[in-house]
Amino acid sequence: MALQRYVTEMGMGVDVHGGNYTKAACRAVADAIRHSSLNFFQALGKSPEDMIITVLLGAADPNAIDTQAVADELPYGTVTVQPQVGGLNVPSQTGDDLMVMVNAAVLVQFND
């Protein structure tokens, strides 16, 4: 069976203080899906659990992301989280704090 993509949602999340990449990544995923309402399940003969979801994350330190915590942001489907280098770090003026930004692309596919 071939995978067919039906949805691509983008989001951005920020942890303003503390440099928590997982928090920023979870916020990016929430931002991506916050305004989505998927209404095509009946037309496709699929259920929300049939979704195969890939979350691509861009972060300056992708290894600092708890991928399971990010996957838990999505209530349905089979979720794979793939962190990669990207995003943005913004140090505080005094250098004792860090703002981190993470970008997310949430891709929804089904087996056809």
C-alpha positions, 0 to 999 in steps of 0.5 A: 500500500502507498501512503497518500498525504492529505494534510500538512499543518505548520506551527511554531512554538517558543519557550521564552525562558529556560531553553526547554526544547520539548516545551517549545516543540509541544507548543509548535505542534499545538500551534499547527493543529489548533485550528484544524478540523478534519472532516474527511474521514467518512468520505475516505472510509477511514477513522482518526486512528487510521492516520499515520502522522509524521511530525517534523521538528526544527530545533537548534538542539534536536537531541534535547527534545523528548519525542514521546512528549511531543507525540502525546500532543496528538490524540489520534493515529500512529505518530512518528516524531523526527527532530532535525537541526533548525529553529532558533536560539535567542540568548538573553542580553545577560547570557544567563537565559535562553529563548528557544524556537521550534518549528513543526510540520505535522503531516497526515497520511493514510494507506490507500 
